[in-house]
């Protein structure tokens, strides 16, 4: 089942909130994106930023699994949400 835009943004917001509480992982995100803590706080509601957080979390199975388990989400929900957020259109190479 496809997510609505609102549901996708809610998952994105949950991902940002979860990452904010991860003391060991948040600095990795900030370092890899170049975002400051101030920018992180200011962009919580930005769907573009939420998509970047989901992209980051989906780079590692352990990260995305931990997020899904904490949020009570199906493991495919972040991918579905990412597709709905800006810049997340799936590319088909065939």
N, C-alpha and C positions, 0 to 999 in steps of 0.2 A: 504494500500500500504506500502510495506517495504521500509525503508530508506536505502540509500547507506551509506557506511562507512564515506565518506566525510560529508554527511549531518548530520550523528550522531555526528561526531566530532565538527561540527559547532554548533549544539545545545548544546553540552557539553561546548564549549567555551562561548556561550551566557550565559549559566547558571553560569559559573565562573564569567564572567563580571558583571552579574546582582547581584550576591551575594557580589561581591567586593563593590558595591554601596549601600548595605544595612547596614547602620551603626549599627543597633540594632541586626541584624541577623548574621552578619559576626563573631562577638565575640562568639556567640553560636556555630557556626560551628568550629571555632578554638579551643574552649574549649572542644567540644565533640570529636574532632579528634586528638587533641594534636599537630596540625600543628601550626607553627609560622607564623607571617605575612610574613616573608622572604620566607618561604617554599611556602606559598600561591602564592606569586608573581612569584617565580621561576618555579612553576609547571603549569602555566596557559595553556600551550600547550600540557601537558601530558594527553593522553586519560585515563590512570588509575585514575589520579586526577580528571578529568572531570566526570568520573563515580562515584567517591566518592561524588562529589558535587551533582550530580543528585540523588544519594541514599539519601543523607541528605535532599534535598528539598522534595523528595517524602515521607518523614516521616510525613509531615503535609500538609493537603489539602490546607490550607490557603497559605502556602509558595509556593507550586507548582502552585496553581492557580494564585498567584500574578506574578510569573515568566512568566507563559504562557501568561497572559494578557499583560505584559510589552513587551514581545518578539513577540507578535502576532502569537503565536503557538496554535495549537489544543491541548487540554488537554491531549491527549494520546501521543503526540510527545515525551515528555521526557522519557516515559516508553519505547517507541520504540527505542529511541536513546540509552538508557541504555543497552538494550539487545545487541546492536551492539558494545558497548565499552568493553574493557577487563574486565573480571570477571562478565559480565552481562547476561550470558546465562540463560534463564529462566529454572527453575527447574520444572519438571512435576512429581507430586507425585502419579500419577496413574499407 
